[in-house]
Amino acid sequence: MEKKGYAISSWHNTEKIYAGLDHLMKQPTRPVKREAMAKVMDYFDTKCVKSKEMVSEAKNYIPGGVQHNLAFNYPFPIVINKAEGPYLWDIDGNQYIDFLQSGGPIILGNNYEPVREKVIELIHDCGPVTGLFHEYEYKLAKLINHHMPSIEMYRMLGSGTESVMAAIRISRLVTGKKKVIKIGGAYHGWSDQVVYGLKIPGTRRFEAHGIPRTSTRHTQEVKPNDLSALRRQLKLNKLRGGTACVIVEPVGPESGTRPVYKEYNQHVRKLCDEFDTLLIFDEVVTGFRMGLGGAQGYFDVKPDLTIFGKVIAGGYPSAGGIGGRKDLMSRLAAGLESGKKRAYVGGTLAANPLSALAGYYTIKEIEKTNACEVAGRAGDRLTEGLNEIIDKYNLPFVAYNQGSICHLETAAAMFVKLGINIISALGEIKKRKHMMEEMGAAYLAEGIITLAGSRLYTSLADTDDVIDEALEGFDRVFQNIEGI
């Protein structure tokens, strides 16, 4: 029986998921039929005219036309100017079901009124930032500790990327070791040292353009679920000065796109203890989405340090933080006593009153509404419905979820095996990536916004009616897949 208070009703059959993905990879790609895709493109040309014009003009002033990678949609980004509950609206007046949820942090639904009212009150009283201490910095840290006992101390920073940087810096300072092991395919922000092994395990420095080799000299990767490989690397590192830390996304790389077996994190914890290595949980997505106790509460694993991201400010800006054992976190203290080395971190706008208050009241509202479980049930309903449609049309696609984190693999671009012929593999990745982009466009034309056409986040606002409305849209897309 699964734990109460968490988004996950039951942990998925990980072996079955990988078997389904292997089967998908062996099939020819099944994109949207060309005549149907022409109608999708017509939607963008006729219904998204203002978005197209604005983004075209924005390219004169912004690289690529948008400021964030999430906004890069095919064939062009849409411009959003309204958000409420489960929906978004673009500047042309089109309404969409929002399964992007700003990349995962919004568990209460868009522009949630009780939190918004508190933020407005704060802005009237003191404005969003003062540069000095505010009561909600303390209140938020204490509340996080209440729900996640491993967070004996908490330091708010500006982003998940900054928080990963701080965690690695603490790990190296405290242990005196240099090596950092991450799980291949995982994303831990964009600092120089972790742009390594992104998206596809084994790619190492493939995305490290503009980053000197010395920056990733001590960064290593091992494949997901491969405990033997992790043990070997830890053992080898022991002969070379040791491992400062192992950093994992607890549901698997890329927010569970490469899912782990349920016992995996407990085994990683034991290996870290055996080799005197710190364990870092990257809970940027899972923290306060998977449950108030985070993934660490669900898996019953106590990491040494925990990374938080967007959700820690309820979707408001300047969102990130690091928490963990008191002896480790004290090395971040401002004004630390003379002679004691500290891990230097900065951030003028970190822990500003607006972000700290928004985070505090977001967690209080999650407590009050049981949002994680409600969003998890919506994720279950969405995933079950997607699998019914997949079976209905006899498609090789794979749908699975970790509660309110849902995955829909139609092209499996990130599952291409690199092998010996790297040129051939890159060509296959490019073909599958384009198909994934087309699928995302087809969903958007049906009024559904996803993350890159393959990941969907549900929230408290996603009622049965909203999920059923979305499933009708997915059905219309899938009935126009080649081969049907």
matplotlib code that plots the C-alpha trace (Angstrom):
import matplotlib.pyplot as plt

x = [0.0, 1.3, 1.9, -0.9, -0.2, 1.8, 0.9, 1.8, -1.0, 1.3, 4.9, 4.9, 6.2, 9.6, 10.7, 7.5, 8.1, 11.6, 10.3, 7.7, 10.3, 12.6, 9.6, 8.9, 12.5, 12.4, 9.4, 9.5, 8.5, 4.7, 4.3, 1.0, -0.2, 0.9, -2.6, -3.5, -0.2, -1.1, -4.2, -2.1, 0.2, -2.9, -4.0, -0.8, -1.0, -4.6, -5.3, -1.9, -1.3, -0.4, 2.0, 3.8, 4.1, 5.4, 7.9, 9.2, 9.8, 11.3, 14.0, 15.5, 16.1, 16.1, 18.3, 15.8, 12.9, 12.2, 14.0, 13.6, 14.0, 10.6, 9.0, 10.6, 7.6, 7.3, 6.6, 7.0, 6.4, 2.9, 2.7, 0.7, -1.0, -3.4, -3.2, -6.0, -6.5, -5.9, -5.8, -3.6, -4.7, -2.6, -2.7, -4.9, -7.5, -7.0, -7.5, -5.3, -5.1, -1.8, 0.2, 3.5, 2.9, 5.9, 8.1, 6.6, 6.5, 2.8, 0.9, -2.0, -2.9, -2.1, -2.3, -3.8, -6.0, -5.2, -1.5, -1.9, -3.8, -1.1, 1.5, -0.5, -0.8, 3.0, 3.7, 1.4, 3.2, 6.9, 7.4, 9.0, 12.6, 14.4, 17.8, 17.4, 15.9, 12.1, 10.0, 8.9, 12.5, 12.3, 8.8, 9.5, 12.6, 10.8, 7.9, 10.2, 12.0, 8.6, 7.7, 11.2, 13.2, 16.4, 16.3, 17.7, 18.7, 17.6, 19.2, 17.1, 18.8, 17.7, 17.4, 17.9, 21.1, 22.5, 21.4, 23.3, 26.4, 26.2, 25.6, 28.6, 30.7, 29.7, 30.4, 33.9, 34.6, 33.4, 34.8, 38.0, 37.2, 36.7, 34.8, 31.0, 29.0, 25.6, 23.2, 23.5, 20.7, 19.8, 19.6, 20.9, 21.0, 23.4, 26.5, 29.7, 30.4, 27.1, 26.6, 27.7, 25.7, 22.6, 19.4, 21.1, 23.4, 26.9, 27.0, 29.3, 30.5, 28.3, 26.4, 29.4, 29.9, 31.9, 32.8, 36.5, 37.4, 38.9, 35.4, 34.1, 37.3, 35.9, 32.3, 31.4, 28.2, 26.9, 23.8, 20.4, 19.5, 23.0, 24.2, 27.1, 28.5, 28.0, 29.9, 32.7, 33.0, 33.0, 35.6, 37.8, 37.5, 38.5, 41.9, 42.1, 41.1, 37.5, 34.0, 32.6, 29.0, 26.5, 23.6, 20.4, 16.9, 15.1, 12.4, 14.9, 16.7, 14.7, 11.9, 11.5, 11.7, 14.2, 12.4, 14.2, 13.2, 11.5, 14.4, 17.1, 17.5, 17.8, 20.7, 22.4, 22.1, 23.9, 26.7, 27.2, 27.5, 29.9, 32.2, 31.9, 30.2, 27.5, 24.1, 22.4, 18.7, 17.7, 14.0, 13.5, 10.5, 9.5, 9.8, 6.2, 4.9, 5.3, 4.2, 4.9, 7.6, 9.2, 10.6, 12.8, 9.7, 8.1, 11.2, 12.1, 15.6, 17.5, 19.8, 22.6, 21.6, 18.5, 18.1, 14.9, 13.8, 10.8, 8.1, 9.8, 8.4, 5.0, 5.9, 6.9, 10.4, 13.7, 13.0, 15.6, 17.3, 19.4, 18.7, 20.3, 22.2, 23.1, 26.8, 26.9, 24.5, 26.4, 29.2, 27.0, 26.4, 26.8, 29.4, 30.9, 33.4, 36.9, 39.3, 36.5, 36.3, 32.9, 31.4, 30.9, 27.4, 25.7, 22.4, 21.2, 17.6, 17.6, 15.0, 13.3, 10.1, 7.9, 9.4, 9.6, 6.0, 4.8, 6.6, 5.3, 1.6, 1.9, 3.0, 0.2, -2.3, -0.9, -1.5, -5.0, -6.1, -4.2, -3.0, -0.3, -2.7, -5.4, -2.9, -1.6, -5.1, -5.4, -2.1, -3.4, -6.6, -4.7, -2.2, -4.9, -6.8, -3.8, -3.0, -6.6, -6.3, -2.9, -4.5, -7.5, -5.4, -2.8, 0.0, 3.5, 3.5, 4.3, 2.5, 3.4, 3.5, 5.0, 1.8, 1.4, 4.5, 3.2, 5.2, 4.0, 6.7, 5.8, 9.2, 11.5, 14.2, 16.1, 16.2, 18.3, 21.4, 24.6, 26.5, 29.6, 28.1, 27.6, 26.7, 23.9, 22.7, 22.6, 20.6, 18.1, 17.9, 17.2, 14.5, 12.8, 13.2, 11.4, 8.5, 8.3, 8.1, 5.3, 3.4, 3.7, 2.4, -0.5, -1.5, -1.2, -3.6, -6.0, -5.7, -3.2, 0.2, 2.8, 6.5, 8.2, 5.3, 6.4, 5.9, 2.8, 2.4, -1.1, -2.2, -4.9, -6.9, -7.2, -10.7, -12.0, -13.7, -10.5, -8.6, -11.4, -11.4, -7.7, -8.1, -10.6, -7.9, -5.3, -7.7, -8.2, -4.4, -3.8, -6.5, -4.4, -1.2, 0.5, -0.3, -3.9]
y = [0.0, 3.4, 6.2, 8.8, 12.4, 11.7, 12.1, 8.5, 6.0, 3.1, 3.0, 2.1, -1.2, 0.2, -2.9, -2.8, 0.8, 0.1, -2.9, -0.6, 2.0, -0.7, -1.8, 1.8, 2.3, -0.8, 0.5, 2.9, 6.4, 7.1, 10.8, 12.7, 12.2, 14.9, 16.1, 16.3, 18.1, 20.6, 21.5, 21.9, 24.3, 26.2, 26.6, 28.5, 30.6, 31.6, 31.4, 32.6, 35.6, 38.0, 35.5, 35.0, 38.7, 39.4, 36.6, 37.5, 41.1, 39.9, 38.0, 41.4, 42.0, 38.5, 35.5, 33.1, 35.4, 34.1, 34.4, 30.8, 27.3, 26.2, 28.8, 27.3, 25.6, 24.4, 26.0, 29.2, 30.2, 31.3, 34.5, 34.0, 36.9, 35.3, 32.4, 31.1, 27.7, 24.9, 27.2, 29.7, 32.2, 33.6, 37.1, 35.9, 34.8, 31.0, 29.0, 26.0, 23.4, 24.0, 20.8, 22.7, 24.3, 26.5, 23.4, 21.7, 24.1, 25.0, 22.4, 24.6, 25.7, 29.0, 32.3, 30.7, 33.3, 32.7, 33.0, 35.9, 37.9, 37.5, 38.6, 41.7, 42.5, 42.2, 44.4, 47.1, 46.9, 46.6, 45.9, 42.8, 43.3, 45.2, 43.6, 43.0, 40.1, 39.4, 37.3, 35.0, 33.8, 32.3, 31.1, 29.3, 27.6, 26.4, 25.1, 23.2, 21.6, 20.5, 18.6, 17.4, 16.6, 16.1, 19.8, 20.9, 24.2, 25.9, 28.6, 30.3, 31.1, 32.4, 29.2, 25.5, 26.0, 28.2, 25.7, 22.8, 25.0, 25.6, 21.9, 20.8, 23.5, 22.5, 18.9, 19.6, 21.9, 19.5, 16.2, 17.6, 15.5, 16.7, 14.0, 14.5, 11.6, 12.4, 10.0, 10.1, 12.0, 14.1, 17.9, 19.7, 23.2, 24.9, 25.7, 24.7, 21.7, 19.9, 20.5, 16.9, 13.8, 15.7, 14.1, 10.9, 8.9, 8.6, 11.9, 13.5, 16.9, 16.8, 20.0, 21.7, 24.3, 27.3, 25.3, 24.5, 20.9, 21.8, 22.8, 19.2, 17.5, 16.1, 15.5, 11.9, 10.0, 6.5, 5.0, 5.1, 2.1, 0.7, 0.2, -1.9, 0.9, 3.3, 1.1, 0.7, 4.4, 5.1, 2.4, 3.8, 7.3, 6.1, 5.4, 8.9, 11.0, 10.0, 11.3, 14.5, 13.7, 11.7, 13.8, 12.2, 13.1, 10.7, 9.7, 9.3, 11.6, 14.4, 14.3, 10.6, 10.4, 7.6, 6.1, 4.3, 1.2, 1.9, 0.6, 2.4, 5.5, 3.4, 1.4, 4.7, 5.9, 2.7, 3.1, 6.7, 5.7, 2.9, 5.2, 8.2, 10.3, 12.9, 12.2, 15.1, 14.8, 17.2, 17.9, 20.9, 19.1, 16.5, 18.8, 19.8, 18.2, 14.6, 15.3, 17.6, 15.2, 15.3, 12.3, 11.6, 11.1, 8.8, 6.7, 6.9, 8.0, 10.8, 12.7, 14.9, 17.9, 18.7, 21.0, 23.0, 25.0, 26.8, 25.3, 26.7, 30.1, 28.8, 29.7, 33.2, 34.5, 34.0, 30.4, 28.0, 26.8, 24.2, 22.4, 19.7, 18.6, 21.4, 20.7, 21.0, 24.0, 26.0, 26.3, 28.7, 31.0, 34.7, 36.3, 32.9, 33.1, 34.1, 31.3, 28.8, 28.2, 28.7, 27.9, 31.3, 31.9, 35.1, 36.4, 39.9, 39.1, 35.6, 35.1, 38.4, 38.9, 38.2, 34.8, 33.7, 34.7, 33.0, 29.8, 29.8, 30.3, 27.8, 25.1, 26.1, 25.9, 22.4, 21.4, 22.7, 21.4, 18.1, 19.3, 16.7, 13.8, 15.6, 16.4, 12.8, 11.4, 13.8, 12.4, 8.8, 9.7, 11.3, 8.5, 5.8, 7.7, 8.1, 4.3, 3.5, 5.7, 4.2, 0.7, 1.8, 2.8, 0.0, 2.5, 1.7, 4.8, 4.6, 6.6, 6.4, 8.7, 9.3, 10.8, 14.3, 14.0, 12.3, 11.1, 10.4, 9.0, 8.9, 9.5, 8.5, 10.9, 10.7, 6.9, 6.6, 4.4, 6.1, 3.0, 3.0, 4.9, 8.3, 10.1, 7.6, 8.0, 11.8, 11.6, 9.3, 11.7, 14.6, 12.8, 11.7, 15.1, 16.7, 14.2, 15.1, 18.8, 18.1, 16.1, 19.0, 21.3, 19.0, 18.9, 22.7, 23.0, 20.9, 23.3, 21.4, 22.7, 20.2, 20.2, 19.4, 17.2, 14.4, 15.6, 16.8, 18.1, 18.0, 20.3, 20.8, 22.7, 19.7, 18.4, 15.2, 17.4, 19.2, 15.8, 14.4, 17.5, 17.0, 13.3, 14.1, 16.3, 13.6, 11.2, 13.5, 13.7, 10.0, 9.1, 10.9, 9.0, 7.4, 3.7, 3.9]
z = [0.0, -1.0, 1.5, 2.1, 1.3, -1.9, -5.5, -6.4, -6.0, -7.0, -8.3, -12.0, -13.4, -14.4, -16.3, -18.4, -19.3, -20.6, -22.5, -24.1, -25.0, -26.5, -28.6, -29.7, -30.7, -33.0, -34.9, -37.8, -36.7, -36.7, -37.2, -37.9, -41.5, -43.8, -44.7, -41.0, -40.3, -43.0, -41.0, -37.9, -39.6, -40.9, -37.3, -36.5, -39.7, -39.2, -35.5, -34.0, -36.3, -33.4, -31.8, -35.1, -35.8, -32.2, -32.1, -35.6, -34.4, -31.1, -33.0, -33.8, -30.1, -28.4, -29.4, -31.1, -30.3, -26.7, -23.4, -22.1, -23.7, -22.6, -24.9, -28.0, -29.7, -33.2, -35.7, -33.6, -30.0, -28.9, -26.8, -23.5, -21.8, -19.4, -17.0, -14.6, -13.1, -15.6, -18.6, -20.5, -23.2, -26.0, -27.4, -30.2, -27.7, -28.0, -24.9, -23.9, -21.2, -19.5, -18.9, -19.0, -15.6, -16.0, -16.3, -13.3, -10.3, -10.3, -8.3, -7.3, -10.8, -12.6, -10.7, -7.6, -5.9, -2.2, -2.8, -5.3, -2.7, -0.1, -2.7, -3.5, 0.2, 0.6, -2.4, -0.9, 2.4, 1.6, -2.1, -3.5, -2.2, 0.5, 0.6, 4.4, 6.4, 6.2, 8.5, 5.7, 5.1, 8.6, 8.3, 5.0, 6.3, 9.4, 7.4, 5.0, 8.0, 9.4, 6.2, 5.4, 8.6, 6.6, 5.9, 9.3, 7.7, 4.5, 2.4, -0.3, -3.6, -7.0, -9.0, -9.1, -11.1, -8.3, -5.7, -7.5, -7.7, -3.9, -3.1, -5.0, -3.5, 0.0, -0.8, -2.0, 0.9, 3.6, 2.2, 0.7, -2.4, -6.0, -8.0, -8.7, -10.0, -11.7, -13.4, -17.2, -18.9, -15.9, -15.9, -12.9, -14.3, -16.7, -14.7, -16.4, -14.2, -14.8, -18.5, -18.9, -19.9, -20.7, -22.0, -23.3, -21.0, -22.3, -24.2, -21.6, -23.0, -26.2, -25.1, -23.4, -26.1, -24.7, -21.6, -21.0, -20.4, -17.1, -15.9, -16.2, -15.4, -12.2, -13.4, -14.1, -15.2, -14.7, -16.4, -14.6, -12.5, -12.9, -9.3, -10.4, -12.5, -9.7, -7.3, -9.8, -10.3, -6.5, -6.0, -8.8, -7.4, -4.0, -5.5, -6.9, -3.9, -3.5, -4.5, -3.0, -3.9, -6.0, -7.3, -8.5, -9.6, -7.3, -9.8, -12.6, -15.1, -16.8, -14.2, -14.5, -18.3, -17.6, -14.6, -11.8, -9.9, -6.6, -4.4, -6.5, -4.2, -1.1, -2.7, -3.8, -0.2, 1.0, -1.6, -0.6, 3.1, 2.2, 0.3, 2.6, -0.1, 0.2, -1.4, -3.1, -4.1, -6.9, -5.9, -8.2, -9.7, -7.0, -4.0, -3.0, -6.2, -5.3, -1.7, 1.2, 2.2, -1.3, -3.1, -0.1, 2.1, -0.5, -1.0, 2.7, 1.9, 3.8, 1.5, 3.0, 0.8, -1.1, -4.1, -4.6, -7.6, -8.9, -6.6, -3.5, -4.5, -5.8, -9.4, -8.5, -9.5, -7.8, -6.9, -5.6, -2.5, -0.8, 2.5, 4.5, 7.5, 10.0, 9.9, 6.1, 5.8, 8.4, 6.0, 4.0, 6.9, 6.3, 8.5, 9.6, 12.4, 11.3, 10.3, 9.4, 5.7, 4.1, 0.7, -0.9, -2.4, -3.4, -4.8, -4.0, -4.8, -3.3, -0.5, -1.3, 0.6, -2.4, -3.2, 0.5, 1.2, -2.0, -1.1, 2.4, 1.4, -1.5, 1.0, 3.4, 0.6, -0.5, 3.2, 3.1, -0.3, -0.4, -3.8, -4.3, -4.1, -6.1, -8.9, -8.7, -9.3, -12.3, -13.6, -13.1, -15.0, -17.8, -18.2, -18.1, -20.7, -23.0, -22.7, -23.7, -26.8, -27.6, -27.4, -29.4, -32.4, -31.9, -31.6, -30.2, -28.1, -24.3, -21.6, -17.9, -14.8, -11.4, -9.9, -11.4, -13.6, -16.8, -19.8, -23.3, -25.6, -29.3, -30.9, -28.0, -29.3, -26.1, -26.1, -29.3, -28.5, -29.6, -30.5, -32.7, -35.6, -34.0, -37.3, -37.9, -34.3, -34.5, -37.7, -36.0, -33.0, -35.4, -37.2, -34.0, -32.4, -35.4, -35.0, -31.3, -32.3, -34.7, -32.1, -29.7, -32.4, -33.1, -29.4, -29.2, -32.2, -30.2, -27.3, -25.2, -24.1, -23.1, -22.4, -25.7, -26.7, -24.3, -20.7, -18.9, -15.4, -13.7, -10.9, -8.3, -11.0, -13.3, -12.7, -14.3, -16.9, -17.8, -18.1, -20.2, -22.5, -23.0, -23.8, -26.5, -28.1, -27.8, -29.5, -32.4, -32.9, -32.6, -35.1, -37.7, -37.1, -40.1, -40.4, -39.1]

ax = plt.figure().add_subplot(projection="3d")
ax.plot(x, y, z, "-o")
ax.set_aspect("equal")
plt.show()
